[in-house]
Amino acid sequence: MTIKNAMVYENKKFVCKTVSIPSGAIAPSFNNLFILPAFCDVHVHLREPGFSYKETIKSGTLAAAHGGFSDVCSMPNLNPVPDSKENLQKQLDIIKNDAVINVHPYAAITVGQKGEELTPFDDLKHAFAFSDDGRGVQSRELMKAAMQKAKELDKTIVAHCEENSLLRGGYIHDGEYAKTHGHRGICSESEWLPIKRDLELVKETGCKYHVCHISTKESVDLIRKAKADGVDVTCETAPHYLVFNDMDLQEDGRWKMNPPIRSEADRLALIEGVKDGTIDMIATDHAPHSNEEKSKGLENSAFGVVGIETSFPVMYTHLVKTGIITLEKLVEIMAINPRKRFVIKESGFTVWDLDKKFTVNPSEFITLGKATPFKECELFGECIMTVVNDKIAYLKENLGE
């Protein structure tokens, strides 16, 4: 079977051509589709083992395939925590049996993610990278030791940057919405101060360093300056930080994530960071919870929202169709840069109808999590198919109807 007049991403640009696809996979009447390298998300919570009521590796990877992803990197806040060879293997066994795309699991930086002692890095050297995501490493000395071990093994430290002493019970951004609605805020310094510390340590140790889900203008400035100084640092942000500011918040748990959605000045700084290359990649921080855990308002709901199925349409609608960046740039930050940084080979492609307009309906998600700030938003871009390792991982139903 073939797709006629497809726009295919090749050598950093799009060319129109007719391409062959797996037999019987798509109706021949589909024309003018876009064929992109399958995306790679370096920040996803698959919740298994330990929390399969929130998500499973099967449901999470099916959802990722629906979003156009062939590769995701799974965070370590699991039970058991992948802080030993044995615990990591438990996750790898489930991945082998249930994943429909490629999953690259992180190993924890500290035992139990408690921030008290390093995991046995040498025993975990086959892990994708090291992270304590969900918790910041509070000790400067411990983080330096982790970076030294990572340097020895040629691994990357992937840091959730959060200074616990500055949180003060906050749960949304310490901005105008918090002040006018009587909420406790999380200050920006709780994010950028640990980044500042870590960048100093990277200079000392020479390790490869990646910053998770940056959300503040100060974070962008620090990383931009560090890159100019030759520091080996990359970073990510997520779609919700690029689209919303704290005045868009509603009294609903689907607006609660960590770090929080921040001010308009922060949002604009993040967009500039994407445009000038300071921000290397888009990651979703896909963090599913049960409906009960997300139904308790801003103060009492669990931190985290889902995003793996809407990431590309959100970014295409809000960054490409508005002229902020090109489609080629979006492919770069969602498919090319993550693989380049973390040495993940290209393993598939994804087919999109970019003219298709739809309204986000979480009840239609494949992921078990339904909480998203993009609920009822109108977006462009429908995934028709995702092929991973020469196998169809996702195929739109009722093709040709």
C-alpha positions in Angstrom: 0.0 0.0 0.0 1.2 3.6 -0.6 0.5 7.1 0.5 0.5 9.6 -2.4 1.8 13.1 -2.2 3.1 12.7 1.4 5.2 15.4 2.9 8.2 13.4 4.3 10.8 14.8 6.7 14.2 14.2 5.2 17.5 15.9 5.9 15.9 18.6 8.0 13.3 19.6 5.5 10.0 18.2 4.0 9.8 16.8 0.5 6.7 15.6 -1.4 6.9 12.0 -2.4 4.9 8.7 -2.6 5.9 6.2 0.0 5.2 2.6 0.7 3.8 1.5 4.0 3.0 -1.9 5.6 0.5 -3.8 3.5 -3.1 -3.2 4.4 -2.3 -0.6 7.0 -4.0 2.4 5.4 -6.6 3.3 2.8 -5.1 4.3 -0.5 -7.4 7.3 -0.6 -5.4 9.1 2.0 -3.4 11.9 0.4 -1.3 14.9 1.5 -0.3 13.4 4.8 2.8 14.2 6.8 5.3 11.4 7.6 7.5 12.3 10.5 10.3 10.5 12.4 8.5 9.0 15.4 8.9 11.1 18.5 11.0 10.4 21.6 9.9 11.5 25.1 12.6 11.5 27.7 10.2 12.1 30.6 7.3 9.8 31.1 5.8 8.1 34.2 4.5 4.6 33.3 3.7 3.8 37.0 4.5 0.1 36.7 5.6 -1.8 38.8 3.9 -0.5 41.9 1.1 1.8 40.8 -0.7 0.0 38.0 -4.1 1.5 39.0 -2.7 4.8 37.6 -1.1 3.4 34.5 0.5 0.2 33.1 3.4 -0.2 30.8 0.9 -1.6 28.2 -1.6 1.3 28.5 1.1 3.9 28.7 3.0 2.7 25.6 -0.3 2.3 23.6 -1.1 5.9 24.5 2.4 6.9 23.5 2.0 5.2 20.1 -1.3 7.1 19.6 0.7 10.3 20.3 3.3 9.4 17.6 6.0 8.2 19.9 8.3 5.2 19.3 10.5 5.8 22.3 9.8 6.9 25.9 12.1 7.1 28.9 10.4 5.9 32.1 10.9 7.7 35.4 12.0 5.8 38.6 9.3 6.8 41.1 8.1 3.2 41.2 7.7 0.4 43.8 10.2 -1.1 44.0 12.4 1.9 43.0 14.9 0.9 40.4 17.8 1.4 42.7 19.4 -2.0 42.3 20.0 -4.4 39.5 17.3 -6.7 40.8 14.7 -3.9 41.1 15.5 -2.6 37.6 15.1 -6.0 36.2 11.5 -6.2 37.5 10.6 -3.3 35.3 12.6 -4.6 32.3 10.7 -7.9 32.5 7.3 -6.1 32.3 8.6 -3.9 29.4 9.7 -6.9 27.5 6.3 -8.6 27.9 3.9 -5.6 27.6 5.4 -2.6 25.8 4.3 -1.9 22.3 7.1 0.7 21.7 10.6 1.1 23.0 10.9 2.0 26.7 14.2 3.2 28.3 14.0 3.0 32.1 16.0 5.4 34.3 17.8 4.1 37.4 17.5 6.1 40.6 20.3 8.4 41.7 19.7 7.6 45.4 18.6 4.5 47.3 14.8 4.6 47.5 14.9 8.1 46.1 15.4 9.2 49.7 18.4 11.5 48.9 20.6 9.8 51.6 23.0 7.5 49.8 23.9 6.8 46.2 22.6 3.8 44.4 25.3 1.3 43.2 26.0 3.1 39.9 28.3 0.3 38.7 25.6 -2.3 39.1 23.2 -0.1 37.2 25.5 1.0 34.4 23.3 -0.6 31.7 20.4 1.8 32.7 19.5 4.5 30.3 20.5 7.3 32.7 20.1 8.3 36.3 17.4 10.4 37.9 15.5 10.9 41.1 12.6 12.6 39.3 9.8 13.5 41.6 12.3 14.6 44.2 15.3 16.9 44.1 18.7 15.8 45.5 19.0 18.2 48.4 22.6 17.6 49.3 25.3 19.4 47.3 27.9 16.8 48.3 25.7 13.8 47.3 24.9 15.4 43.9 28.5 16.0 43.3 29.3 12.4 44.1 26.5 11.2 41.7 27.9 13.4 38.9 31.4 12.0 39.5 30.1 8.4 39.2 28.0 9.3 36.1 31.1 10.8 34.5 33.1 7.6 35.1 30.3 5.6 33.4 29.6 8.1 30.7 26.0 8.4 31.8 23.8 11.5 32.2 22.4 12.9 35.4 18.8 13.9 34.7 17.7 16.3 37.5 14.4 17.2 39.0 15.5 20.6 40.5 13.5 21.5 43.6 14.7 23.0 46.9 12.5 21.5 49.6 13.1 24.3 52.1 11.6 26.8 49.7 8.3 25.0 49.0 6.5 26.1 52.2 3.5 23.9 51.5 2.8 25.5 48.1 1.0 23.7 45.3 0.6 26.3 42.5 2.8 29.1 41.3 3.4 31.9 43.8 1.8 34.5 41.5 -1.2 36.5 41.0 -3.7 33.7 40.9 -2.5 32.3 44.2 -2.7 35.7 45.8 -6.2 36.5 44.6 -7.6 33.0 45.3 -6.1 32.3 48.6 -3.7 29.5 47.6 -0.2 28.8 48.9 2.4 29.3 46.2 5.6 27.7 45.1 8.3 30.3 44.4 10.4 30.2 41.3 13.6 30.2 43.3 12.8 26.6 44.4 13.5 25.6 40.9 16.2 27.8 39.6 18.4 27.8 42.8 19.1 24.1 42.5 19.8 24.5 38.8 22.4 27.2 39.6 24.0 24.8 42.2 24.1 21.9 39.8 25.5 23.9 36.9 28.4 24.8 39.2 28.9 21.1 40.0 28.8 20.2 36.3 31.7 22.6 35.7 33.6 20.9 38.5 32.9 17.3 37.4 32.5 17.5 33.7 29.5 15.1 33.7 26.6 15.2 31.2 23.7 16.9 32.8 20.0 17.3 31.8 17.4 19.4 33.6 13.8 18.2 33.8 10.7 20.3 33.1 12.0 23.8 33.4 9.3 26.4 34.1 10.9 29.7 35.0 12.5 32.5 33.2 15.5 32.4 35.6 16.0 28.7 34.7 16.2 29.6 31.0 18.7 32.4 31.7 20.9 30.2 33.8 21.0 27.4 31.2 21.5 29.8 28.3 24.6 31.3 30.0 25.9 27.9 31.0 25.7 26.7 27.4 27.6 29.8 26.3 30.3 28.9 28.8 30.6 25.4 27.3 28.9 23.5 30.1 27.5 20.1 29.0 23.9 20.8 29.8 20.6 20.2 28.0 17.0 20.8 29.2 13.4 20.2 28.5 10.1 21.9 29.0 6.5 20.6 28.6 3.6 21.8 26.5 1.5 23.2 29.3 4.3 25.6 30.3 4.5 27.0 26.8 0.7 27.5 26.3 -0.7 28.5 29.7 0.1 31.0 32.5 -1.0 31.0 36.1 -4.0 33.2 35.3 -5.4 30.4 33.2 -5.7 28.2 36.2 -9.1 26.8 37.3 -10.2 25.3 40.6 -9.6 21.8 39.3 -6.9 19.2 39.9 -6.3 18.9 36.2 -4.3 22.2 36.5 -2.0 20.9 39.3 1.5 19.7 38.3 5.0 20.0 39.6 6.6 22.4 38.8 3.4 24.5 38.4 2.3 26.6 35.5 3.9 30.0 36.1 3.5 33.6 35.0 3.2 35.1 31.5 6.7 36.4 31.7 7.9 32.9 32.4 5.9 31.5 29.5 7.3 34.0 27.1 10.9 33.3 28.3 10.3 29.6 27.7 9.1 30.2 24.2 12.3 32.3 23.5 14.3 29.4 25.0 12.7 27.1 22.5 13.3 29.4 19.6 17.0 30.1 20.3 17.8 26.5 21.2 18.4 27.0 25.0 15.6 24.5 25.5 16.6 21.4 23.6 13.5 19.3 23.7 9.8 19.0 24.5 8.9 16.3 27.1 5.5 15.6 28.4 6.1 14.7 32.0 3.2 12.4 31.4 2.0 11.6 35.0 -1.3 9.7 35.2 -3.3 9.4 38.4 -6.7 7.9 39.2 -9.8 10.1 38.9 -10.1 10.1 42.7 -6.6 11.4 43.2 -7.2 14.3 40.7 -10.7 15.2 41.9 -9.8 17.1 45.1 -9.1 20.6 43.7 -5.9 22.5 43.5 -4.8 22.1 47.1 -5.5 18.4 47.7 -5.2 16.7 44.3 -2.1 14.7 43.4 0.6 16.5 41.4 0.7 15.5 37.7 -1.2 15.6 34.4 -1.2 13.4 31.3 0.1 14.6 28.0 1.5 11.9 25.8 -1.5 11.8 23.4 -1.8 15.5 23.0 1.8 16.8 23.0 2.3 17.0 19.2 -1.1 18.5 18.4 -0.7 21.1 21.2 2.7 22.1 20.0 1.7 22.1 16.3 -1.4 24.2 17.0 0.2 26.7 19.4 3.7 27.0 18.1 3.7 26.0 14.4 0.3 27.3 13.2 0.9 30.6 15.0 4.2 31.0 13.3 6.4 30.9 16.4 8.5 28.0 15.1 8.5 25.9 11.9 7.3 22.3 11.6 10.9 21.3 11.0 11.9 22.9 14.3 9.1 21.0 16.1 10.3 17.7 14.7 13.8 18.6 15.8 12.8 19.2 19.4 10.4 16.3 19.7 12.2 13.6 17.6 15.8 14.5 16.7 17.3 16.3 19.8 16.2 13.8 22.4 17.8 10.9 20.4 21.0 12.9 19.8 21.4 13.8 23.5 20.7 10.3 24.9 22.0 8.2 22.0 18.6 6.6 21.2 18.5 5.3 17.6 15.6 6.3 15.3 13.2 3.3 15.3 10.1 4.3 13.4 7.9 6.9 11.8 4.5 8.4 12.4 1.8 9.6 9.9 -0.3 12.7 10.6 -3.2 14.5 9.1 -2.3 18.0 10.1 -5.6 19.5 8.7 -7.7 17.5 11.1 -9.3 19.6 13.8 -10.6 18.1 17.0 -11.6 18.9 20.5 -9.7 17.2 23.4 -11.9 14.7 25.1 -10.1 12.9 27.9 -12.6 10.1 27.9 -11.2 9.0 24.5 -7.6 8.8 25.8 -5.9 5.4 25.8 -3.9 6.3 28.9 -5.6 5.4 32.2 -5.1 9.0 33.4 -7.6 11.6 32.2 -6.5 14.8 33.9 -5.3 17.4 31.4 -5.4 21.2 31.3 -6.1 20.8 27.6 -9.5 19.4 28.1 -12.0 20.8 25.6 -9.2 22.7 23.8 -9.5 22.8 20.0 -6.3 21.4 18.3 -5.1 20.4 14.9 -3.4 17.2 14.0 -4.6 13.6 14.0 -2.2 10.6 14.3 -3.1 8.1 11.5 -0.4 5.5 12.3 2.8 4.9 14.2 5.3 2.3 13.1 7.9 1.1 15.5 10.7 -1.4 14.7 8.8 -2.2 11.4 5.6 -3.1 13.2 2.4 -1.1 13.5 2.1 0.2 17.1 -0.9 2.4 16.4 -3.4 2.5 13.6 -6.4 4.8 13.4 -9.7 2.9 13.4 -12.2 3.1 10.5 -9.7 4.3 7.9 -11.2 5.3 4.7 -14.7 5.8 6.1 
